[in-house]
């Protein structure tokens, strides 16, 4: 199974990818877990996932990063 942190980093835009990549591993894992919860819990993302899994992953990553900066 692929590393959740690696998948999360891949779903981020380049600017956020660099910022999260500089964080300690524990913070990266916390954000990746939040990303996985977002993907699993949002029905809107389920629909998008059927059409484009990368787009759903990117949207979930955007939401996690937005929540972290709010």
Secondary structure, DSSP 8 states (H G I E B T S, - for coil): ---HHHHHHHHS-HHHHHHHHTS-HHHHHHHHHHHHHHHHH-HHHHHHHHH-HHHHHHHHHHHHHHHHT-
